Each structure stands twice: as C-alpha cells, then as structure tokens.
Amino acid sequence: MHHLSSNLKYLRKQKGLTQAQLAERVGLKRPIIGAYEEGRSEPKLATLIHLAHFFEVNIDALISADLSDPEALSSGNIPDTIGRSLRILPIAVDRDSDQELSSLVPVKASAGYLNGYGDVDFIEQLPRFDLPFPELTGNRSYRVFQIKGDSMLPIPPGSYIICAYVQDWSDIKNDECYVMVTRSEGVVYKRVISELNKGYFRLKSDNLEYDPYEVPVHDVIEVWKAVGFTSFEIPDGVTSASDTHHLSGALRQIQMDLNEIKQKI
C-alpha cells in the first residue's frame, strides 16, 4: 500500500478535518487514523472500501496513486467502468452447501445499503435465499431489490426486482432496465442509456410523467441488470393490465421517435 498513508493524510486535510473528526465521520477511533497515516497499520478491506467511498476515489487510486499530484488526482478520479481495479461484491454463502445465496434489499434497507454495500457483516444481515428459477444461471451473482414509487409502471410499487451483477459497465445495453446504486440517488430502478464516453448515464422511467435525468458515472457505485420481477399486487384483470402495458410501450416509442426527429432537425 505504497501511497495509502500519505493519501489519507492529504485527503483528510483537503476536507479540512482533524484526525478525530475523520475518525468520527467514518466510525473509527482517532489513534487508528493516526496509525494509518503514519504507516504503522493498514486498514482491513471493509474499512478501505469505506474510506474510498468517503473520499470519493476508487480503491486503486487511494492505494497506488500519489493524490497530492494534480495529474494523479485527476486520473485517480476517472471512474473504473470495466472493473480493472478492486471492486468488491460481498456475497452470502450457505454454510452447509458452500453455495452462493441471493440477498434481498427491501425498501427499508435501501438507505443502509448505500453505506453497507461493501460490508460483509451488513450483507450477511440481509434476508438471503436460494433462487430456484431455472432461467438463472449458476455462474452469476444475483440480488433482489424492492422498489418504491410508480415511476416504472406497469411494474407496481413494492415489486421485487431480480438482478444480476454487472462488473463491466460497458456491457450495459441501452434502453434496458437496471438497478443502479448511486451516491446521490440511492437505489434506483430505471431504463438506462449509456453515455460512458460523455461521463454519464441517462436514466428513464417507463411512466412518462417522469422526465429522464443524467447521473455522472463517478456517482455510480454498483450496477445490476434486471432479469425478472415478482409482485404481490394482483391486477384487477388480465385485459386491463395488458392494455396498460401496451399503451405505456406505445407512448414510450412515440417519445423515442420524437426525440430522434428533434436530433435530426
């Protein structure tokens, strides 16, 4: 960890914090921060992830780049969109079979997930289970997120979105649905248009009452591809639910056509 100690000291001073203030903000004791900055001790992985999140730099830059160098700081803040540097996904495992389990993130745990996504202890406290669906391959990591609000109708509020982890963000397919964990918005479920070359993602709702908006790539923590959903809200009738779905799709297509026309003009 060649630059970790000096980087911690530099970033702390950039934020105008004393060691005691930093320790309080990240949930550590002041002597521990001092030991890290003096190189007498090295943080555990979960602590390292938390510190990188707090200072808004990736772990690779925090460890190996001299962030006091303006050029290094700039390059260190470039988001790692393909997962080359350390991107840790804590998972739950069945202790009897040693098989990976899927964790459930209910709405009430969404705020905690933003801080605990890299904490093994937090992930182990979430409800976990084996997904018994043959459509889900065994070589991917799955997580289930409960959504709130009506921005993705006809999928109703309270539905559970079954997701597969996306390590390489260049694999994101335009206009498909993803759960994105972001620093500013928390856990959001949207259709995504990838603009990696421009440094942002455009997020769209299926409910046309909600306007699209952009999220900077550096604001994104995790990306999960939606592969299915389950809901405990039973529709009044198949016909009305089907009509709503087709109407929503038709309106979405009209909006896309209008946007394309505007771009050509």
Buried (B, 14 or more C-beta within 10 A) or exposed (E): EEBBBBBBBBBBEEEEBEBEBBBBEBEBEBEBBBBBBEEEBEBEBBBBBBBBBBBEBBBBBBBBBBBBEEEBBEEBBEBBBEEEBBBBEBBBEEEEEEEBBBBBBBBEBBEBBBEBBBBBEBBBBBEBEEBEEEEBEEEBBBBBBBBBBBBBBBBBBBBBBBBBBBEEBEEBEEEEBBBBBBBEBEBBBBBBBBEBEEEBBBBBBBBBEBEEBEBBBBBBBBBBBBBBBEBEEEBEEEEEBEEEBEEBEEEBEEEEEEEEEEEEE
